Amino acid sequence: MLKIDIKKFAELTTAELYAILRLRSAVFVVEQDCVYQDLDDKDEQALHVIGTKKNKVVAYTRIFKPGDYFKEASIGRVVVKADERQYGYGREIMNASIKAIENLFDTTTIHLSAQCYLKKFYNSLGFEQIGEEYLEDGIPHIRMVKN
């Protein structure tokens, strides 16, 4: 089971921020072979949902209140370390993120931009596709909403 912490950007230690950015880079840039600008000036607005195991960051999302990124509250940068994916940490970090949005932002409507291959995973968490598939940084994505 993950230890989950939720922090504002200013509350992150230098070591935590480094571990988060390293994980995001390892998956989104190296593993997915996608050169893109991960540092998008949105981290300072986000709440960071950090999943650690044995004091190592192995899962992560960032969440936004309604109006910060999309009209609805949103979840982004959902990532689990490659060698930790078999333990259900993706579901665990997403459930923690959904619960945090419901409790902190008093809403159950949540928006996300999902890589298409993860559609069934997000469907299992209550998200439904809205609109057509589109390319984001060369990777097929779909918009999804949970009401």
C-alpha positions as CSV (number, residue, x, y, z in Angstrom):
1,M,0.0,0.0,0.0
2,L,1.1,3.5,-0.8
3,K,1.7,6.3,1.6
4,I,-0.1,9.2,0.0
5,D,0.6,12.9,0.7
6,I,-1.1,15.9,-0.8
7,K,1.0,19.1,-1.0
8,K,0.9,22.5,-2.4
9,F,3.9,23.4,-4.6
10,A,5.5,25.6,-1.9
11,E,5.2,22.7,0.6
12,L,7.3,20.3,-1.6
13,T,10.9,19.7,-0.4
14,T,13.6,20.0,-3.0
15,A,14.1,16.3,-2.8
16,E,10.3,15.6,-3.4
17,L,10.2,17.9,-6.3
18,Y,13.2,16.3,-7.9
19,A,11.8,12.8,-7.4
20,I,8.5,13.9,-8.9
21,L,10.1,15.5,-12.0
22,R,12.4,12.5,-12.4
23,L,9.5,10.1,-12.4
24,R,7.5,12.2,-14.9
25,S,10.6,12.5,-17.1
26,A,11.3,8.8,-16.9
27,V,7.8,7.8,-18.1
28,F,6.5,10.7,-20.2
29,V,9.8,11.6,-22.0
30,V,12.1,8.5,-21.9
31,E,9.7,5.5,-21.8
32,Q,7.1,7.0,-24.1
33,D,9.8,8.4,-26.4
34,C,8.1,11.8,-26.4
35,V,10.0,15.0,-26.4
36,Y,7.8,17.7,-24.8
37,Q,7.8,20.5,-22.3
38,D,6.8,18.8,-19.0
39,L,7.5,21.9,-17.0
40,D,4.4,23.9,-18.1
41,D,4.1,26.6,-15.4
42,K,1.1,24.8,-14.0
43,D,2.8,22.9,-11.1
44,E,2.7,26.0,-8.9
45,Q,-1.1,26.1,-9.1
46,A,-1.6,22.4,-8.6
47,L,-1.9,20.2,-5.6
48,H,0.5,17.3,-5.8
49,V,-0.7,13.9,-4.9
50,I,2.4,11.8,-4.1
51,G,2.5,8.1,-3.6
52,T,5.6,6.8,-1.8
53,K,6.8,3.3,-1.0
54,K,9.8,2.9,1.2
55,N,10.3,6.7,1.0
56,K,10.6,6.6,-2.8
57,V,8.1,8.3,-5.1
58,V,6.5,5.6,-7.2
59,A,3.1,7.2,-8.1
60,Y,1.9,10.7,-8.7
61,T,-0.8,13.0,-10.0
62,R,-1.4,16.7,-9.9
63,I,-4.9,18.0,-9.3
64,F,-6.5,21.4,-10.0
65,K,-9.6,23.1,-8.7
66,P,-12.3,24.2,-11.1
67,G,-11.2,27.0,-13.4
68,D,-7.4,26.5,-12.8
69,Y,-6.8,24.3,-15.9
70,F,-10.2,23.3,-17.2
71,K,-13.7,24.5,-16.4
72,E,-14.1,21.5,-14.1
73,A,-11.7,20.2,-11.5
74,S,-9.0,18.1,-13.1
75,I,-6.4,15.4,-12.7
76,G,-3.2,15.3,-14.8
77,R,0.3,13.9,-15.0
78,V,-0.9,10.5,-13.8
79,V,2.2,8.4,-13.5
80,V,3.4,5.2,-11.9
81,K,7.0,4.0,-11.9
82,A,7.4,1.2,-14.5
83,D,8.5,-1.5,-12.1
84,E,5.7,-0.7,-9.6
85,R,2.7,-1.0,-12.0
86,Q,1.7,-4.5,-11.1
87,Y,0.7,-3.5,-7.6
88,G,-2.4,-1.4,-8.4
89,Y,-0.8,1.9,-7.5
90,G,-2.4,3.6,-10.5
91,R,-5.9,2.9,-9.1
92,E,-4.7,3.8,-5.6
93,I,-3.3,7.2,-6.6
94,M,-6.3,8.0,-8.8
95,N,-8.8,7.1,-6.0
96,A,-6.8,9.3,-3.6
97,S,-6.9,12.1,-6.2
98,I,-10.6,11.8,-6.8
99,K,-11.3,11.8,-3.1
100,A,-9.1,14.9,-2.6
101,I,-11.0,16.8,-5.3
102,E,-14.3,15.8,-3.8
103,N,-13.2,16.8,-0.3
104,L,-11.1,19.9,-1.0
105,F,-12.9,21.4,-3.9
106,D,-16.5,20.3,-3.1
107,T,-17.2,18.9,-6.5
108,T,-17.7,15.5,-8.1
109,T,-17.2,16.6,-11.7
110,I,-13.6,15.9,-12.8
111,H,-12.0,16.4,-16.2
112,L,-8.9,14.6,-17.5
113,S,-7.0,14.3,-20.8
114,A,-6.2,10.5,-21.1
115,Q,-3.9,8.6,-23.3
116,C,-6.3,6.5,-25.4
117,Y,-4.8,3.1,-24.3
118,L,-5.9,3.9,-20.8
119,K,-9.6,4.5,-21.6
120,K,-10.8,1.2,-20.0
121,F,-8.8,2.0,-16.8
122,Y,-10.4,5.4,-16.5
123,N,-13.8,4.0,-17.4
124,S,-13.4,1.6,-14.4
125,L,-13.0,4.7,-12.2
126,G,-16.2,6.3,-13.5
127,F,-14.8,8.5,-16.3
128,E,-16.6,8.7,-19.7
129,Q,-15.1,9.9,-23.0
130,I,-16.3,13.2,-24.3
131,G,-15.4,14.2,-27.9
132,E,-13.1,12.7,-30.4
133,E,-9.6,11.4,-30.2
134,Y,-6.9,14.0,-30.7
135,L,-3.1,14.1,-30.7
136,E,-1.2,15.7,-27.8
137,D,2.5,15.7,-28.2
138,G,2.2,13.1,-30.9
139,I,0.3,10.7,-28.6
140,P,-3.4,9.8,-29.1
141,H,-5.6,11.3,-26.3
142,I,-9.2,11.6,-25.4
143,R,-11.0,14.0,-23.0
144,M,-12.8,12.2,-20.2
145,V,-15.2,13.5,-17.5
146,K,-16.4,11.9,-14.3
147,N,-19.7,13.3,-12.9
